[in-house]
Amino acid sequence: MPNIIQLSTHVADLIAAGEVVERPASAAKELLENAIDAGSSHITLEIRDGGMRFLRVTDDGCGIASDEAETAFLRHATSKIRTAEDLGEIRTLGFRGEALAAIASVSRVELLTKQREAQTGTFLRLEGGVVEEKKEAGCPDGTTVTIRDLFYNTPARMKFMKRDSVEAAAVLACVQHQALAHPEVAFTYIRDGKKELSTAGDGDLAGAIYQVLGRDFAAGMIPVSGAWDSYRAEGFVSKPMSSRGNRGNQHFFVNGRYVKSKMLTAALEDAYRNQILVGRFPCCVLKITLPETLVDVNVHPAKTEVKFLAEQEVFSCVRYAVAAALREKPDRPEISLPERPQAKPAQPEAKREQPFFRTMNAEQFRAFSGQLEKHPVKPAHPEVAKRVLAPEIPTAPEREKRLPVMEQVQIPVSVPQQAAPAAPEEETKDTAPYRLAGEVLDTYIIVEQGESILFIDKHAAHERIRFEAYKKQNVPMAAQLLLTPKTAELTPEESAVVLENAALLERFGFGLEDFGGGTVLLRQIPAELSPEAGEAALAALAQDLLDGKKLDPDALRDRMLHTVACKAAIKAGWHSDRRELEALAREVMERDDLRYCPHGRPIVVTITRTELEKQFKRQ
């Protein structure tokens, strides 16, 4: 066995640097945090070649005293804590005094700094952590740190760096996190001479989200503000329809520090339960504020992980604040119909004719969730009025002859002599009177309310109604005994899991027996399901149970109720009589909780009179 020796200071510094500085983004993060702690109002980060050859951070903060410039690059040299007790109440982003020493030990560094009250500034040049030059210099207030040739003396680390574009993207993400955490600071990010990000620094978080994450992202967000004891959660979360396929756009900040926390992620997603599609994830920019004594930030070299003294209180604060925000925002999507291109140049205003027909095929109709015409305008012909305003319910033979989808939908509308007077403002609210106008494609119920036309997906609405009813019952579902047992062909894994959970499935109305070879015998099914739907529901429940190994019991029960409610609900394409349509429309219009089906699809979409009249060139 080799002899035990003490490593040299240089080698020890290189090892320590590996914990703090993993890549250019790590160095950028440490320098940005120092700049923020220095009270800067403007910070600029510039990189070239992904930050490996050149990375510079400039701020207008308090600067460093000339006689302390060299000390700043020593390990564990800091101005932010003094005693061990200070570690229990950290109010700054940096505190360990390791960052500058770690960066300097694996790169060539230049420091240019000046305090506001000083006459001149200080220039310092280091290579591999060793001071090579120090002198007075003329410079503006604040600090500029330039890093060149990162990892030039650690080839083992250098060979693991990714392409310049990948490293540059990581640096950009670091700037984005700080810009979202501190909207009061103006950030500028320049890559290879091109400005890629700039924020106003006016303290407006909504504006920072727009500038950092883009217009489309910002448009899908709703504000959050809530408190729980000593904890507060503020920021923005996405509407259920604006979810993403991964968690990459979940940004959490604790006392101004960007963190990664499975607990905070779980609290956020729990608030979206039953309102978002399976496999989709909400987005957020959430700031959690709490007393410094209730959180420990000294648990990870990069300071991206924290420990809470009372995790349940933090969980509840985030979960209920987000849930309250989702309840307050109805989030009924509005249809945006594209303008049809004009084949001929527009005629003078006096001679312009209003279109008599608007044509749309059924596929477009479904994509928009609607084709409409039910404004208080008389049809052009009595036969049209009979066919459109009071459609007859076809007999069964007629329904069988009817084509499943109309290739074109044409709705003739007469041109009134003058526009109808605008409805009073109060009638446009959700509580205003409404009128059931009919149904289209045996799928969408049309309701007129004030200056808006609402399209209700009857399957999504009925599915949500059944789901909520099942949840409130909290008792075994009513079951129907099958006179002739039905077989369900499952995989061996699915068969094993449903038979293992036969007692649980019995509460959902299923009676099962093992038929061998992966086949399960269904002797009873939920009363609201047909035998065919019962078999499909069992297959879906088997998958829920397999996935449920990672779910808590309440989430698993909700997933199973999703499946049963979906199979029991009215299907799109089924013909419904007037009473069914009226009952569904009444439930949706009178209940504020019917916004999304359990899988996250919208129940209602809206088009305003203004949008409709644009299509008919009335505006």
N, C-alpha and C positions, 0 to 999 in steps of 0.2 A: 504494500500500500504506500503511495507517495506521501512524503512529509507534508504536514500542514504548515502553510506560510501565510502571512498577511499580504494581501495584494497591494500593489502600489496605488497611490492616490489617483493617478491617471486612469488605470484600469477600473478602479472602483467607480470613478465618475462616468466612464463609458457604460458600465453596467447600470448605474442609476439612471443614466440618460435614456436607456432602452425602456425603462418603465414609464417615463413621462413623455418622451418624444418618439412616437412610433412612426410618424410620417410628417410631411409638411403641414398637414392640417392640425396636427398636435401642437406644433410650434406656433401656428397662427392663432389657435385657441388661447394659449397661454399669454401671448402678447396682447391679444384683444382684451382679455380679462384684466391684465395690468393697466391697459389704457383706460378701461372703464372705471377701475378702482381709483385712477388718478383724477377722476372728475372731468373727463374729456366731454366735449359737446360735438366734436367732429373727429372721426377716425377714418383713415384711408389705408386700405391694404392692397398692395400691388405685388403680383407674382409674375415670373417668367418660367417657362419650361416646367409647369406644374408645381412650382415652388421649390424644386430641387436645386436649381442654380441660383435663384434670386427670389427673396421674399422680404418685403419691407412694410412695416406698420408705422404710420405717422399719426400722432395725436396732438391735441392742444391742451393737455392736462397740466398738472402741477409741476411736472419736471422733476429732475433728480439733482440734488446738491453736488457741486463739483467734488467735494471731498468724500462723497458717498458713492460715486460712480463705480469705482473698482469693487467696493464692498458688495454692491448689488449683484455681482457675478460669483460671489462665494456661496457655497452650499449652505442652506438653512439661514440665509441672510434675508430678513424681511422687515417691513415697517408696519405690519398688520397685526401681529400678536406679540405679547411680551411674556406671558406666564402660561402655565399649563391650564389654569382656569379659563383663559381666553378661548381655548379649543371648544369649550362647551357653549360658546355664544359668538359664533363667527358671523360677522356682518359683511364681509368682503368676499369677492370671488376667489382671489388668491390668498394664501396664508402660509404655505409651507416654506417658501423661500428656495424652491428647487428648480423652478422653470428656467430662469436665466442661466444658472450654472449648467443645467443639463443641455440646453441649446448650445451654449458656447463651447462645451466640451466636444461636440460632434460637428462643428461648422466653423466658418469664419464670420465673425460678427463685428459690426460697426455700430456704435452708439453715439447719437448726437442729441444733447439734452440741454434745456435751459429753464430755470425757474423764473417766474414773472418778475420778481424783485431783483434778479441778478442783472449785471451789466453785460456779461458775456456768457456764452454757453460752454459746454465741454464736449470734446470729441474723444472717443475711446475706441481702439481697435484691438480685437482679440483673435487668436487663432488656436483652436484646440483647447480653449479655456485659459490660455496664457495671454496676459496683456502684452501687446507688442508696441503700442503707441498711445500716448495720452497728451492732449494739448487743449488750449483754449480755442474757442471757435465762435464765430458769429452765426447765430441761428435764431429762428422764431421761438416763442414760448412753447413748451411742450417737449415731447420726446419722439425721436425717430430711431427705430431699431432695424438694421438691415442684416439679413442672413444670406450668406453665399455658400454654395457648395455643401449643402447639408449631407451629412454622413460621408464626407470625403475621406475620413480616417477610420471608418467602420465598414469595410466592404461587405462584411457578413450581413449587415442591415441593408446596405445599398442594393444588393441583388434581389431583395424581396419587394422593392418598390414597383408599383404598377405603372402603366402608361401615363404620360403627362396629362392626358385628358381626364383620366380617372382621378389622379391626385388633385388636379385643379378643381374637379367637381367636389371632392371632399373638402377642400378649402372653402369653396363657395358655400357649402352646407354649413360650415362653421360660422361664416359671416352671417348667413341667414338666421341661425339660431340666436346670435347676439343681437341682431337687428330686431327680431321679434321680442326678445327678452327686454330690450331697452329701446323702446320707440322714441324716447326723449333724446337719443343720440343719433346724429346723422352719420350713416355709414356709406362708404364708397369702396367698391371692389373693382380692381382693374387687372385684367389678365392679358398678358402679352400686348400691352399698349391699348387695349380696348376696354372701355368701361362696361361692365356687365351687370352691375347693381348699384343703385343709389337710393337712399332713403332720406326723407325730409327732416327727421329728427324733431318733429313738432309734438311728440308725446301721444299721438293718436294711434292706438293699436290697430284699428280698422284700416287706416291708411297704410300702416306698415305692412299689414297682411297683403293688401293690394299691390304694394310696391315689391314685396319680396316673393310672394307666391303666385301673383298674377290675378287678372280680372276675373276669370272663370272661377277660380278657387274662392275668391272673396265673395263673389255673388251667391255662392252656395252656403254661406255661413250665417249663423244666427248668434246674437249676443248671449252671454251667460254671466250671471252675477248671483252669488249665493254665499251664505255664511253658516257655519256650524260651530258653536262654542267659540274657541279662539282661532278657528280656521276660516279662511275665505278663498273662494274659487271664482275667478273672473277670466273673461276672454271670449272666445268664439268657438262654436262647434258646428259641424256640417249638418245640413238638413238630411233626413234619411235618404232622400233621393240623390244626394250628392256624395254618397259613400264611394270608397275606392276598393280595389281588389287586394290591397295590402295595408299594413300599418305605417307605411313610410311617411304619411302626412299627419302623424300624431305628435304634437310638440308640447311637452310639459316643462314647466318652469317652477322651481321652488325657491321662493325669496330671490327671484331674479337670476337663478342659476338653471341652465338647461340640464335636465336629468332624464335618465331612462329608468322606468319603474313599471314592473309587471303589475303591481298593485294599482297604480293609477290607470293603467290600460284597462284592467279588469273593471274598475269603477266606472270608467267612461262607457265601455261596451255594455255593462249591465244596464245603464240608463236607456240604451237603445233596444233592449230585449223586446222581441215581437214586433219591431218596427223597421227592421232592416233585413235585406235579403241574406240568406245563408251564403257564407263565403265572401261577404262584403264587410268593410270595416269603416267606422266613422273617422272623420278627420277632426283635428282640434288644434287650437292655440290656447292652452289653458295655463293660467298663472295661479299657483297656490301660495298663499301668504300665511305664515304662522310664526309664532315666537321662535327666535333662534335657539332657545333652550330646548325646544321640542323636536329638533331635527339634528342629526349627525351627518355632516358632509365629509368627514375625514375617514371614509371607508374604501376609497378607490383612488389609485394614483392619478387618474385623469379627472377625478372629482365629478364624474357623471352619474354616480350612484349615491343614494342617500338612505338613511334609516330614520324612520319616524318613531317617536316615543309611543304614540297611540295610533296605530295604523287604521283601526276601525273608524276612528273619528275622521281621519283624512278621507278614507273610502266613502263614508257617508256624506261628507261635505261635497265631494266631486260628484258622486252619483245623484244626489238629490238636486244639486244646482243644475246639472245638465238635464235631468228629467223635467224640472220646472221650466227650463227654457224651451224644451220640445213641446210641452203642453201649451205654452203661451203663443207659439207660432203655429197657426193652422197649416201653413205650407201646402196649399192646394196649387199644384202647378198650373200655369196658364198655357194654353195652346198658342203657338206662334206659327201662323200659316205663312209660307213663303209667298212673296210677290210673284205673280205670273209674268214672264217677260212679254213685252209689247211687240207684236209683229210689225206694227206700223208706227210711224212717229205720232206722238200725242197731238190730238186736235186742239184747237183753241178752246178755252174754257166754255165759251158760250155754245159751242157746237158739240161738246163732248157728250157721248151717250153712255148711260149706265148699262152694265151688262145685264142681260136677261137670264142667262144661265151661268152657274158655276159648276164645273165638272171635276169629279175626283173619282178615281177607281177605289175599289174596296180595300186594296192593300194600303193605299195612302190614308184611307179613312181610318183603318185600325191603327196605323202608326201615329196619327194625330189624336186618336181616341175620340173621333167625332166628325160628323158632317151635320150642319145645322141650318135651320131656316125658320125657327119658330118665333120670330118677332111679331108684334101685333100688326101684321100686314096681310091683306086679303090675297089669297091665291088668284092666279090669272083666270081660272076657269072653275065652275062649280064642281066638275068631276075631279079636278085636282084637290079641291078642298075636301071632298069626300075621301079621297085616297090618302092625303097627307095628314090632315088635322084629325080625322076620325077613322083610322085604319080598321078595317074589319079583321077579325081573327079568323084565319082560314080553317076550314075543316081538316081533319086528319088526312084524307086523300089528297086535298090540295097541298098540304104541307109536304107530302111525300114527293109531289111532282115539282115542287118549287126548287129552283137551283140553290145550292148551298151558299154561294156568294155571287152577288151582282157584280158584273164586270165594270159597269159604270153607274154612277149615281148622279142623276140630274134633277134639280129642284127648281122649277119655274117660279119666279117671283115677280109680281107686278110692281110697277114703279109708282109710288105714291106721289101726289101732287106737292106735299110738303112734309118735312120730317116730323115725326112724332115728338111731342114735348118731352124734355128730359124728366126722368122720374126724380122725386125728392131724394135728397142725399140719404135720409135715414132708411129708405127702402133698399139700398144696396148692401146693407149689413146682413150678416148671417141670420139675424132674427127677422128679416123682412119676409113678407108673404111670398110664397112660391107657387108655381103651377107645374103640374106634371104634364109635359108636352107629348110624351110618347117613348118609343124605344126604336133603336136601329140595330140592324145586324143581329137581332136576338141576343144582344150582349150589353149594349149601353143604353141606360135610361137617361132621357133628356128632361132637364128641369130648368124652367125659366124663373129667375129671381132678380127683381130689380133690373139693373143694367147688365146683368151677366147671364150666361147660359152655362149650366153645369152638366157634365157628362159623368154618370155614375156607372162604374163597372159592377154589374150586379153580382158576378161571382165573387169578386174581391170583397164587396160589401157583405154578402151573406156569409162568406167564410169568416170574416172578422166578427160578425154578430154571433155565429155559432161558437167561435173560439172563446169569446168573452163569457158566453153563457156556460160553457163547459168549465171554465176557470172558477166561476162563482159557485157552481154546484158543489165541488170538492167532495163528491160522492161517486160511487161506481156508476158508470153509464148504463142506461137501459139496454138490454140485450134481446136479440131475437134468436130463437132456436131454429136451426135449419132442419127441415124435414129430411133432406138428403145432404149429408155432410159433403163439404167441398174440399178438394185437395189444393194445397198451395205448394208449388215447386220452388224451393229455396236452395241456396248453396249450403253445403255442410256447415259452414261457419254461421250463416244466418239462422239455419234450423236450430243449431245448438244454442244460440243466444236467446231465441224466442221461447224455446222450451225451458231454458234455465229461468226465464222471467215470466213463466206462465201465470203465476199468481198476480204479478203486476199487470199483465195484459188483461187479466180477467176483470180488473177494475175499469178497463176501457171497453169492456163488452165482448172480449174474445174468449172463446172456449177452444182449447187446442189439445191435440193428441199427436204423439209421434207415430208416423206411418212408415218410417224407415227410409234410408237412402237420401236424406235431405228433404223428404216430403213431409209436410205437416197437414194433419186433418183438421179442418175448421168445422166445429160442431155448432158454434154460435158466433154471431158478429154483432156489432153495435146496431141498435134498432133503426138508426137513420141511414144505414148503408145498404146498398144492394149487394147480393152475393159476389158479383164481379168486383165492385168497389171494395168489398171486405178483403178479398184476396190481394188487391193492389195496396190497400192500406197496411196489411200485415207485412208485405215486402218492404214498404217504406219504413214501418216501425222497426223492422229488423235492422235496417241500416242505422236508424236513430239509436238503437240500443248498442250497436257496435261503436258508434261515435260517442255514445254516452259514457264510455269508460273515462273520458276526459271531462265530462260535464258534472256539475253539481246536481242533486236530485231535483231541485226546482226547475233548472234549465232543461233537464231531460224530460220532465213532465210537460213543460211547455212545448218542446219539440214534438212530443207524441200527440199533444192536443192540436198542434198545427196540422199534422197529418190527418187526423180524424176529421177535423173541421173542414179541411180542404176536400176530402172525399165526400163529405155530407152536404156540401154547399151546392147551390144551383150552378150549373155549368154554363159557360159561355156557349152560345149557339142553341140553347134550349129555348123553346117558345114559352113565354110567361103571359098569363092573363093579366087583365088590368088590376085586379086586386093584389096580386103579387108585386107588381111594379109599384103600386101605391104604398104598400106596406114597407118595401125596401127603401123607397124614396123618403118616406116619413122618418124611418129610423136614422138614415144618414143625415137628413136636414135638422133633426131635433137633437141628435147626440153629438157632442163635441169630441168624443173619443174615437169616432169612426173616421180615421184619416188614411190608414194604411192597412192592408191585409197582414196577417201574421208573418208573411214572408217578405214584407217591405214594399210591395207594389202599391201605388196610389189607388185610393178608392174613387176619388173625385178629381177631375181636371176642369178648368174653367176657361171660357173665352168671353171677353167683354164685348159689349156692343160696339165700342170704338174699334176694336180689332176686326170685328165682322164687317163693319161698314168700310173699313179700308180695303177689304177684299172686293167689295162691290163698288169701289171708287166713289163712295159718298163723302170721303174726306180727302 
